[in-house]
Amino acid sequence: MKRIFSLLILAFAVHQIQAQGFKLGIKAGGNFTTNTSASFQDNYKGGFHAGIFGRIKASDIVGIQVEGLISSIKLSVTPNTAIFRNGLTDLKATYIHVPILLNISPVPLISIQAGPQIGMTINQTKDALRVGGDALKNRDFSMLAGIQLNLSKLSVFGRYSFGLSDIKNVTTIQESWKSKMLQAGIGISL
């Protein structure tokens, strides 16, 4: 009986919060990633992302969207790059990305999104470097800009992410490794 009562209170609370312009949801889509460094080929390689979002409207035009995403990326290594171990063709990594986006909706169906994103590496190609060790730092910082189509419970989005921090975990080279990512996907409000 306590569980049923608790679920009813939770359902009522979620309904009241959503009435105030707050939405929770899930989202998924594709990532297409490359890097600014000559150590990588300049082609976008496919990956995926999936996670949750929370969106709150401050007014009919302005709102904030915070997401928690697990993202899989792949970067093509330039052949014969001296720092990578022999035979390595792709550097793969899994990140937890947390974007915090300002939503500006000039019309109810469209949101223009922009804001920062923090990334934390949770897995990557092991011993990718010729001297051993991981090639990528544990954290990165980037900015996002994009557009989102907002339907009743469905949203469709596309955005571009450009890295602001150097993600290389290598001290023997001077060039910066900054990521560039195109993302597209859908979200469903719960």
Secondary structure as the mmCIF struct_conf table of DSSP 4:
data_model
#
loop_
_struct_conf.conf_type_id
_struct_conf.id
_struct_conf.beg_label_comp_id
_struct_conf.beg_label_asym_id
_struct_conf.beg_label_seq_id
_struct_conf.end_label_comp_id
_struct_conf.end_label_asym_id
_struct_conf.end_label_seq_id
HELX_RH_AL_P HELX_RH_AL_P1 LYS A 2 ALA A 19
TURN_TY1_P TURN_TY1_P1 GLN A 20 GLY A 21
STRN STRN1 PHE A 22 ASN A 35
BEND BEND1 THR A 36 SER A 37
TURN_TY1_P TURN_TY1_P2 ALA A 38 SER A 39
STRN STRN2 PHE A 40 PHE A 40
BEND BEND2 ASP A 42 ASN A 43
HELX_LH_PP_P HELX_LH_PP_P1 TYR A 44 TYR A 44
STRN STRN3 LYS A 45 LYS A 57
BEND BEND3 ALA A 58 ILE A 61
STRN STRN4 VAL A 62 SER A 76
STRN STRN5 VAL A 77 VAL A 77
HELX_LH_PP_P HELX_LH_PP_P2 THR A 78 THR A 78
TURN_TY1_P TURN_TY1_P3 PRO A 79 ASN A 80
TURN_TY1_P TURN_TY1_P4 ALA A 82 ILE A 83
STRN STRN6 PHE A 84 PHE A 84
HELX_LH_PP_P HELX_LH_PP_P3 ARG A 85 ARG A 85
TURN_TY1_P TURN_TY1_P5 ASN A 86 GLY A 87
STRN STRN7 ASP A 90 VAL A 107
TURN_TY1_P TURN_TY1_P6 PRO A 108 LEU A 109
STRN STRN8 ILE A 110 GLN A 124
TURN_TY1_P TURN_TY1_P7 LYS A 126 ASP A 127
STRN STRN9 LEU A 129 LEU A 129
TURN_TY1_P TURN_TY1_P8 ARG A 130 VAL A 131
BEND BEND4 GLY A 132 GLY A 133
BEND BEND5 ALA A 135 ALA A 135
STRN STRN10 LEU A 136 LEU A 136
BEND BEND6 ASN A 138 ASN A 138
STRN STRN11 ARG A 139 ASN A 150
BEND BEND7 SER A 152 LYS A 153
STRN STRN12 LEU A 154 GLY A 163
BEND BEND8 SER A 165 SER A 165
STRN STRN13 LYS A 168 LYS A 168
BEND BEND9 THR A 171 THR A 172
BEND BEND10 GLU A 175 GLU A 175
STRN STRN14 SER A 179 SER A 189
#
